[in-house]
Structures are given as C-alpha cells and as structure tokens.
Amino acid sequence: MIKVTPSLARQNIVLILGMLLIATTLRVTFTGAAPLLDAIRSDYGLSTAQTGLLTTLPLLAFALVSPLAAGIARRIGIERSLLLALLLICAGIALRSLPVPALLFTGTAVIGCGIALGNVLLPGLIKRDFAGQVAKLTGAYSLTMGAAAALGSALVVPLALSGFGWRGALLALMAFPLLALLFWLPQMRKQHMPATLTASGGLHNRGIWRSSLAWQVTLFLGLNSLIYYVIIGWLPAILQSYGYSEAQAGSLHGLLQLATAAPGILIPLILHRLRDQRYIAVLVALMCAVGTVGLWLLPSQAILWTLIFGFGSGATMILGLTFIGLRASSAHQAAALSGMAQSVGYLLAACGPPLMGSLHDTLGDWHLPLLLCALLSALMAAFGAYAGRDQEISAR
C-alpha cells in the first residue's frame, strides 16, 4: 500500500492546478480573436481570404506540430515541453499585437505551435501521473479550457471598445499563459528524465499509425474537430441567413462555447461507472447530428439546437481525449496517439470551414453543409462504437 504524505499531496495539487491553468490557454488565445476579426480586417484592409487565414493558420500549425510533440517531450522532458508551449503562446500573443501586418500572421502561427504542444502532451502527462483518474482530469481540463474560451470571447470586445483597441484586447489574453507559467515553474524542479515517457518512443511513434484502434480513436476525435470548427466558424452566418440579428447570432455563438464546456462536469461522473464507452460515444456523436439537422429544419429553435450540438461536441471531445489515455498502454504511447489524433483531426478541421463555405457560396444556402455535418456526425458515431471498446493498443 502506498502512503500519500502531505508533501506529496501538496505536490499533486500544484501539478493539477498547473495542468488546469495550461488548459485555459489552449483555446482562448485562438478563439478569443474571432469576435475582433472585423476590426482587424478593417484596420489592416485585409481581404476575406486573408482574414480567414487567421482562423486556418493555427489549425494548420496544430496539424504540423502535433506529430512532433511526443519526440520533443522524449528529448527534453514533458515538463519542459509544456513550459516551451507556454513561452511560445506568450511570444505569439506579443508578436500579433504589434502594429505590423506580417507579425499578425506570424504571431498567430506561433500561438498555434504552442497550443499544439499543450494539446498533445497534457493527455500523456495525465496518463503518466494520474493513470487511475484519466476521465476525471480530462473532464476537468476540458471544462476549464471551454470556460476560459467563453470568458475570453466575452471580454475582448468590451476591452477593445473601452480604449484598448483590438491589439490591447488581444494582448490582454496573455494573462492566461502568464498565470499558467507562474504555477508551472515549480515543476521544473522535478528530476524527471527526458526518457520518462519510455525509451521505446520511436517504436510507439511508428507503430501507432498501423493500429486500427488508434485510427478509430483518431477519426472519432478528428471528425468532431472538423464538425466543431465548421459550426463554430459559420454559426453566426448561418443564423443571420435565417433572420437572426448580428447581436443574437453573437450571443448564440457564445452560448455554443459554454455548452461545449458543460460536459466536463457530467461526462467524467458517467465514465467512472462504465466498463466501456461505446454507447455513450454513439449517443453524444448523434447529438451533434440532431443539432445540425435541427438548425436546418427548424432554425426558429436555434437555442435548443445550439445547446444540443454544443453539449454533444464537447462530450465527444472529452471522450476522444479520454480514449487517448484509456486505449494507450503507456504514457509515451498516449502522447504518440494524441499527436496522431490531433494532427489528423486539425488537418480535417482546417479543410472543413473553407469547404463548407464554398458549398454555401455555390448553392446560396446552408442546407447541404448542415446535412453533410449531420452525416459526418453519424460516421463519427460509428467510429465511436469501435473506439469505445474496453481494450488497449498493442505495446509492440
């Protein structure tokens, strides 16, 4: 029986608090810019395509950097890698706030690289240090990530209008990574060797791409990323096409982000009682389908459909991240699987919004894009039925 000393308990509390504060930086510094895109476009005279690049760049960075994260952690250690992630996010925020158009895009890409490291490595850290509490801690950091994103979206416009301007409002978002840095620095005193994630990392990195279970987890999480970023990117335009005002559409956009955070409270409590997660994976994926079909067929009830879709998408993300820890046989394999899932997922996410936008421009309405999102949600449910089985990826 392992005795937990008060000192060890305090160390775990500081570690968990540091993890949760890192989680607050992994969405707000990206999505917090969305309410200010019109102001940025007007100030710099950007085209619609150039403005859209500010949304696509971080997703491309996620896709490109995610497969490298496990290797970086193997070389310098997972604690130092997460410190590097926070420093990159801070540097990117500073760069994009400078009055130089090129640095706006450079800083946005740097932020994406930092977020990618954090996205990939947090599940590996949870697997290593809290293997018996994967679902609970995944839910907790998903909740804090969503809550911080909603808070950031609510604050940036008032800050910009109060005299700070859009640059000052975006610079204010640095408060999130700076606070996380303050609480993460104590982890640098730990003497974890870089090989903590296991010495067979290269084998895991290669083998993970040949595992059918790894692909099932990857596509479950990846399709959710695609659908989520389509809806989060186009929901205001969809609602305005159905007669909602800009203010109403903006309010529902914020409600969507809150709805995605809510499952962080409920889902871990349910997962704790389940031997496998097949049925709940199918259920929450189908909630995304119901939400998108509802927006198409009965847009007058958009609040209901936004809540259903947001809860389903948020729950799917928590399940997908939990699967990374539950299906992996080691901490390094969890990091490698996380890199694979998030690389594929964000590559799909980067393609989704422009593709659906092009379909809208061609057809003149949002019916087909919403129908495609519903069909992709049904496909996601099928992958969830396989990914939710109680088994691990082979360690070979």
Beta strands, then each sheet from edge to edge (+ up, - down):
end
